[in-house]
C-alpha cells in the first residue's frame, strides 16, 4: 500500500483528490492538506475529516506564509532547503501523521515552498515521488518555469548529490490524457458521474441550494481578471451589458471564490448563494440542461460540463473585454482557443462556443 500526500489549494483540487481517492487510489493510504487559499475551506476540511473521505485531512493556514519575507530570509531558505536538516516549510507537514510518504501530489511546480516540502519528505524517503494533479482543462498547457531561487536550490541539491525536484520524474494526473502535451507521464482519472460515490460525497459535503437556479436562464461565472493578472479587463462592465440585454432578474452571477469584492451585490445583481461552493459539486447535484453559462475564461464551466452527462450551452466572452493589459487572461484565452480547435476535444466540448457579440447568447 502506497502512502500518498495531496496538497489542495483550490476547491477544484479538492474535488479531483476526492475522485482519485475513490477510484485510482481506492486501495492506497491518502492524506490531504487543504489550505486557506480559497474562502471557507476550513469548514469544508472539517466536513471531509468528519466523513472520513481520506485517511487523514488537515486544514492549513498558508496563504500569507511567505508574505513580506526579506532578502536574507530568502537566502536562508535556499541554504536550509538544500543543505540543512530542516527548513521552515516543515510547517506544511505539522499535522500529518508522519513525514514518510511515497508520493506527494499538488498542482504548483517551480515554487520555493514546494522545494521546502520536498526536502522534508526526501529526508524521510529518498525515493519520494512528486506529481501534479490537473486544475481544469486549461491547466494542461501550464509550463513549469523555475525561478532564480529554485534554480539556486537545484544547483545546491546537485552539489549535495540529491536529485533536484525540477529534474525529478513525476506524473500528471488528469481526466483527458490524450490532450496533454507536456513531458510528464499521464495517469487518467475517471470522470465523475451523477450518482457516483464522489458525486454523492460532494453533495453531502457542500450541500448546494439547487432551487435558486430554477427561474433563471443565464448564469455568469466571474473570473479573477478584474483584480488579478494585470490590468482590469472590464468584466463587470460586460456583466452590466448582459443584464441590459437579458434582464437582471433572469441572470445569476456566480462570483469567483477568491473575489472578496461586493461590487455585484452592491449594484443590484442576484449573486449565487452557492458562490463559495465549487461549480462541479453544484452541477453534479442538479439539472442545468435548459440554462446558458457565460464566462470570460473560467475553466469551471468546462470542467463541470465534462463531468456531467448533460453538457450545457456555454459561451466564452473574452473577445467582448479588453484583455490586452492582462497577460494571465490573454494566456488563458489563447489556451481556450487552442483547446477548442483540437480534434480530440470537439465532441467533448461541442456545447462550448466563443462569443463574437452579445447577441450570440440569445
C-alpha positions in Angstrom: 0.0 0.0 0.0 1.4 3.4 -1.1 1.4 6.4 1.3 0.2 9.4 -0.7 0.0 13.1 0.4 -2.1 15.6 -1.5 -1.9 19.4 -1.1 -5.1 21.1 -2.3 -5.1 24.9 -2.7 -8.4 25.2 -4.6 -11.8 23.7 -4.5 -11.2 22.0 -7.8 -8.1 20.3 -6.5 -10.2 19.0 -3.5 -12.7 17.5 -5.9 -10.0 15.9 -8.0 -8.4 14.5 -4.9 -11.7 13.0 -3.7 -12.3 11.4 -7.1 -8.7 10.0 -7.1 -9.2 8.5 -3.7 -12.5 6.9 -4.7 -11.0 5.4 -7.9 -7.3 5.0 -8.7 -6.3 5.3 -5.1 -9.1 3.3 -3.5 -6.6 0.8 -2.1 -3.9 3.3 -1.1 -3.4 5.4 2.1 -4.1 9.0 1.3 -3.8 12.1 3.5 -4.8 15.6 2.2 -3.8 19.0 3.3 -6.4 21.7 2.5 -5.0 25.3 2.5 -6.8 28.6 3.2 -6.2 29.9 -0.4 -10.0 29.8 -1.1 -12.9 31.0 1.1 -14.5 28.7 3.7 -12.1 25.9 3.2 -11.7 25.4 7.0 -15.4 24.4 7.2 -15.0 22.1 4.2 -11.9 20.5 5.6 -13.7 19.8 8.8 -16.6 18.1 7.0 -14.2 16.0 4.9 -12.4 14.9 8.1 -15.7 14.1 9.8 -16.9 12.0 6.9 -13.5 10.2 6.7 -13.2 10.7 2.9 -9.4 10.4 3.3 -7.2 8.6 5.7 -6.3 12.0 7.1 -7.5 15.5 6.4 -5.7 18.6 7.7 -6.5 22.3 7.3 -3.5 24.6 6.9 -3.3 28.4 7.1 -0.5 29.1 4.5 -1.8 31.8 2.2 0.4 34.5 3.9 3.2 32.2 4.9 5.7 33.8 2.6 4.4 37.4 2.7 6.9 40.2 3.4 10.0 37.9 3.9 13.3 39.7 3.4 16.3 39.2 1.3 18.3 37.4 4.0 15.4 35.1 4.8 15.2 34.1 1.1 18.9 33.2 1.1 18.5 31.3 4.4 15.6 29.4 2.9 17.7 28.3 -0.1 20.5 27.1 2.2 18.3 25.3 4.7 16.2 23.6 2.0 19.3 22.4 0.2 21.8 21.8 3.0 20.0 21.9 6.3 18.4 19.1 8.3 15.2 21.0 8.4 13.6 24.2 7.0 10.6 26.3 7.9 8.4 24.7 5.3 8.1 21.7 7.6 5.2 23.8 8.9 3.1 22.4 6.0 3.5 18.9 7.4 2.9 19.7 11.0 -0.4 17.9 11.2 0.4 14.9 9.1 0.5 11.6 11.0 4.1 11.2 9.8 6.5 12.7 7.3 7.0 9.5 5.4 5.2 9.3 2.0 5.8 7.5 -1.2 4.2 10.2 -3.3 3.4 13.9 -2.9 0.8 15.4 -5.3 -0.1 19.1 -5.8 -0.7 21.5 -8.7 2.1 24.0 -8.4 5.7 23.4 -9.6 8.6 25.8 -9.6 7.8 27.2 -6.2 10.1 27.6 -3.2 7.6 26.2 -0.7 7.3 23.1 -2.8 11.1 22.7 -2.7 10.9 23.0 1.1 8.2 20.4 1.4 10.1 18.1 -1.0 13.3 18.5 1.1 11.4 17.4 4.3 9.8 14.4 2.6 13.1 13.4 0.9 14.8 13.3 4.3 12.4 10.5 5.3 12.2 8.8 1.9 14.8 9.4 -0.7 12.6 7.7 -3.3 9.6 10.0 -2.8 7.9 10.9 -6.0 6.4 14.4 -6.7 3.5 14.6 -9.1 1.0 17.1 -10.4 -2.8 16.9 -10.5 -4.8 18.9 -13.0 -6.5 22.2 -12.2 -9.1 22.0 -15.0 -8.5 21.5 -18.7 -6.9 24.9 -19.1 -4.1 23.8 -16.8 -2.9 21.2 -19.3 -0.8 23.8 -21.1 0.8 25.3 -17.9 4.6 25.5 -18.2 6.9 24.7 -15.2 9.2 27.7 -15.1 11.9 27.6 -12.3 12.6 30.9 -10.5 16.1 32.2 -9.6 15.6 30.8 -6.1 14.5 27.4 -7.2 17.4 27.3 -9.7 19.8 28.1 -6.9 18.3 25.3 -4.8 18.7 22.9 -7.7 22.4 23.7 -8.0 22.9 23.2 -4.3 20.9 20.0 -4.5 23.2 18.8 -7.3 26.3 19.6 -5.2 24.7 17.6 -2.3 24.0 14.8 -4.8 20.3 15.0 -4.1 18.0 14.7 -7.1 16.7 18.2 -7.8 12.9 18.5 -7.8 12.8 20.1 -11.2 14.6 17.2 -12.8 12.7 14.5 -10.9 10.3 12.3 -12.8 6.7 12.8 -11.9 3.2 12.0 -13.1 0.4 14.3 -14.3 -3.0 13.1 -13.1 -5.7 14.3 -15.4 -9.2 13.4 -16.9 -8.1 13.8 -20.5 -4.5 12.5 -21.0 -5.0 12.5 -24.8 -4.8 16.3 -25.0 -1.8 16.7 -22.7 1.5 17.5 -24.5 3.9 18.0 -21.6 6.8 15.9 -20.5 5.2 14.2 -17.5 3.8 10.7 -17.5 0.0 10.9 -17.7 -2.3 8.9 -15.5 -6.0 9.1 -16.3 -8.6 9.9 -13.6 -12.1 8.5 -14.3 -14.8 11.1 -14.9 -17.2 11.9 -12.1 -20.7 10.6 -13.0 -24.0 11.5 -11.5 -24.9 9.2 -8.6 -21.4 8.0 -8.1 -19.7 7.9 -4.7 -17.8 11.1 -5.4 -20.9 12.9 -6.6 -22.9 11.9 -3.5 -20.0 12.9 -1.2 -19.8 16.3 -2.9 -23.5 16.9 -2.4 -23.2 15.9 1.2 -20.1 18.0 1.9 -21.1 21.2 0.1 -24.9 20.9 0.4 -25.7 23.3 -2.6 -29.0 25.1 -2.9 -30.2 23.9 -6.3 -33.7 25.6 -6.2 -32.2 29.1 -6.7 -31.4 28.3 -10.4 -34.9 27.2 -11.4 -36.3 30.6 -12.5 -33.1 31.9 -14.1 -31.9 31.1 -17.6 -28.5 32.8 -17.6 -25.5 32.1 -15.2 -22.4 34.2 -15.4 -19.2 32.9 -13.9 -16.8 35.7 -12.9 -13.1 35.4 -13.1 -10.2 37.0 -11.2 -9.1 39.2 -14.0 -10.6 42.4 -12.8 -8.3 42.2 -9.8 -5.5 39.8 -10.7 -3.1 39.0 -13.5 -2.6 42.6 -14.8 -4.9 45.5 -15.8 -8.7 45.0 -15.1 -10.3 43.5 -18.2 -13.8 45.1 -17.8 -15.6 42.0 -16.7 -18.1 43.9 -14.5 -19.0 46.3 -17.4 -19.6 43.2 -19.6 -22.0 41.7 -17.0 -23.9 45.1 -16.9 -24.3 44.9 -20.7 -25.6 41.3 -20.4 -28.1 42.3 -17.7 -29.3 45.1 -20.0 -29.9 42.5 -22.7 -31.5 39.6 -20.8 -32.7 41.4 -17.7 -31.2 41.4 -14.2 -34.0 39.2 -12.9 -33.0 36.5 -15.5 -29.3 36.4 -14.6 -27.4 34.9 -11.7 -23.8 36.0 -11.1 -21.5 33.3 -9.6 -18.5 35.1 -8.2 -15.1 33.6 -8.0 -14.1 32.1 -4.7 -11.1 34.4 -4.4 -13.2 37.5 -5.1 -13.8 39.3 -1.8 -15.4 42.3 -3.5 -19.1 43.1 -3.2 -19.5 45.1 -6.4 -22.2 42.8 -7.9 -24.3 42.7 -4.8 -23.9 46.4 -4.2 -25.3 47.2 -7.7 -28.4 45.0 -7.5 -27.2 41.8 -9.2 -28.5 38.5 -8.0 -25.5 36.7 -6.6 -25.3 33.0 -6.5 -25.7 32.0 -2.8 -23.5 29.0 -3.7 -20.6 31.1 -4.8 -18.3 29.7 -2.2 -19.1 26.2 -3.5 -17.2 24.7 -6.4 -19.3 24.6 -9.5 -18.6 21.0 -10.3 -20.2 20.0 -7.0 -23.3 22.1 -7.9 -23.7 20.9 -11.5 -23.5 17.2 -10.5 -26.3 17.8 -8.0 -28.9 19.2 -10.4 -30.2 19.6 -14.0 -28.9 22.6 -15.9 -29.8 21.4 -19.4 -32.0 24.5 -20.1 -29.5 27.1 -18.9 -26.9 29.2 -20.6 -23.5 29.5 -19.0 -21.3 32.6 -19.7 -17.8 33.5 -18.6 -14.7 35.3 -19.7 -12.4 32.3 -19.4 -13.4 30.3 -16.3 -12.3 26.7 -16.5 -15.0 25.5 -14.1 -17.8 25.9 -16.8 -15.9 23.4 -18.9 -14.9 21.0 -16.1 -18.4 20.9 -14.8 -19.8 20.0 -18.2 -17.2 17.4 -19.0 -18.1 15.7 -15.7 -21.8 15.8 -16.4 -23.9 13.5 -18.7 -25.8 16.6 -19.9 -23.4 19.3 -21.2 -24.8 22.9 -21.1 -24.7 25.6 -23.7 -21.7 27.7 -22.8 -20.1 30.9 -24.1 -16.6 32.3 -23.5 -16.8 36.1 -23.8 -13.2 37.3 -23.5 -13.5 38.8 -27.0 -16.0 41.3 -25.6 -13.5 42.5 -23.0 -10.2 44.3 -23.1 -7.7 41.7 -22.2 -4.5 43.2 -23.8 -3.3 44.6 -20.4 -3.7 41.3 -18.6 -1.1 38.7 -19.5 -2.7 36.0 -17.4 -6.1 36.5 -19.1 -4.5 36.6 -22.5 -2.7 33.3 -21.8 -6.0 31.7 -20.8 -7.8 33.0 -23.8 -5.0 31.5 -26.0 -5.3 28.2 -24.2 -9.1 28.2 -24.7 -8.9 28.8 -28.4 -6.2 26.1 -28.8 -8.3 23.7 -26.8 -11.5 24.2 -28.8 -9.6 23.7 -32.0 -8.3 20.3 -31.0 -9.9 17.5 -32.9 -9.9 15.3 -29.8 -12.0 17.9 -27.8 -14.5 18.8 -30.5 -17.1 16.2 -29.4 -16.4 16.7 -25.7 -16.8 20.5 -25.9 -19.4 20.7 -28.7 -21.6 22.8 -26.4 -18.9 25.4 -25.9 -18.6 28.5 -28.2 -16.6 31.7 -28.2 -19.0 34.7 -28.3 -18.3 37.2 -31.1 -21.1 39.5 -29.9 -23.7 39.8 -27.1 -26.4 38.6 -29.4 -24.8 35.1 -29.5 -26.2 34.3 -26.1 -29.8 34.9 -27.1 
